[in-house]
Amino acid sequence: MATLGDLAKLVHSKNAGPFWLTIDIMFDDRDAYRRARDAEIVNRASIARVYGRNPSDIIVVNHDAALAIKVSFPRPQSSGSLRDSDVYGGQQYAPLLGLEVPA
Amino acid sequence: MASFPLVSATGMLGSGFRAESLDKAIALGARMIGCDAGSTDPGPGPLATGACMFSKAAVKRDTEIMMTRARKAGIPLVIGSAGTSGSDLGLAWMVEIVHEIAREQDLRFKLAVIHSELSREVVRRHLRDGRARALPPSPPLSEADIDAATHIVGMMGVEPIQQAFQAGAQIILAGRSSDTSIFAALPMLEGYAPAVVWHMAKILECGAAAVAVRTAPDSMMAVLHEDNFEVFPLREDYRCTPQSVASHTLYENADPFELKEPSGTLRTGNARYEAVSDRAVRVSGSEFAPDPEYTIKLEGVRRVGYSTILMGGVRDPYILAQIDGWLAQLDDSIRTRIRSTVGDRQYEIVTRVYGRDGVMGALEPQRAGVGGHEAFILWDVVSNSQELSRTIATSISHLAVHNPIAKWHGLISGVAFPFSPPEIDRGPVYEFHLNHVLVPESPTSLFRAEYEEV
């Protein structure tokens, strides 16, 4: 079975302002995008489980024109603050790469 | 039919672009050059200290190319969020660079400098007048938040920049600005539709970031029409595709279909992206919904304390196998020792274990110990004085090295320090603590402009 990491052309994370984190899962072919989107493996419940967040704080958007799935949620602490370990938020996507996408 | 061509020199002033790209944009009729110079991406440091995230040499190189081209072509130049943070210190640093270039290149122009730094008094007055709102996930603004702020900036919309255009400014240096306002101000003044202008500005603000494959930062051009715009790169080897341009609404936003501006929200959900050539894309169909309340987003920082860090590595498999317990025991020893040496003073020790959850902290799903054969530990001690933080850090280094485990009988040396002395003072450290908007008396009331004939 393929993983999100296998199917995506780029998965990256970044700050959306100092208080939010956003993750983009991008595909370069329509079939791979639809397969991942329609499998609904990236949704509020799965993101809440992986990252230990409250589902009601999570935004998941399927962006058909961009062939991308976008996930956003508030950071546990603001960028560059005392307990933060990732000022740019750039290394927070990794746990999603192993999510399995049914054929 | 009327059209408005404009160019974004690069996504971040100081990150570079090809001079030929700007020359080409001007040959194609660009009517203004814009460049975003700011970001909160590098964390609270730039706003706290006034320091730009790029070197003076890098910013001067980019600015000189823009200034000489803009003056020669007789078109305006707008630089927003000067000095990374847009604070008065960052803005003054940028003004000095512009003066230096003007002298060296013998350029003459009317300069507008628009301040965005807000005093605590101004913010407090807005709070007391019921003109402050919290953004998710933050609680309402408090007087204590305002008192603690060392620097506050307001993020301006198009109006202060438009005012500078109307005053005849040819080069505009703006403090903190929304990335889009830099590119939206002039076309909106000329009557182009807000929905088209805001979407164009969102794509241009990052320079060539919206091309399919970007190998280095460069310029990007757009041509506005009545109900659509085209966007294309200037480098021959770059191209925009409908997907690359659509993808750019994902960038730095929580929601790609709802992009907030001071005066309303750009809705891109129904936008159409069509290829008009192998490298240009036409965008149409976005909508702009004006908000009932005009709001200015605040950015503010407060000092958390003074930091001393300590770093070391662990290779002993017996320690690694019980790292959580070993660290808990160390924490106990540290607290006991600190109480006996400095008494009941406030301090915090943040321990990051790389190899376990150092990168992701609270977001890490695999927190059950160290996976590899070694771990790197970073201790960060923060208190209200550098001396106290250092005192605590020196105790940690000694206690950590000899922190025992049950397996070994006798004195161990359980941490490898790469440096001598192992403690490093970091000075004052800060955090962003304002995630709020103000409802200003007018769109320009918080921003003061100065004009000068250079």
Interface residues (C-beta under 8 A of the other chain):
Chain A: K14 N15 A16 G17 P18 F19 W20 T22 D24 M26 D28 V50 Y51 G52 D57 I59 V61 H63 A65 A66 L67 A68 K70 S72 P74 P76 Q77 S78 S79 G80 S81 L82 R83 D84 S85 D86 V87 Y88 Q91 Q92 A94 P95
Chain B: T40 D41 P42 G43 P44 G45 L135 P136 P137 S138 P242 Q243 A246 S247 T249 L250 Y251 E252 N253 A254 D255 P256 F257 A271 Y273 E299 V304 E348 V350 R352 G358 V359 M360 G361 A362 L363 E364 P365 Q366 D380 V382 V429 Y430 E431 F432 H433 N435
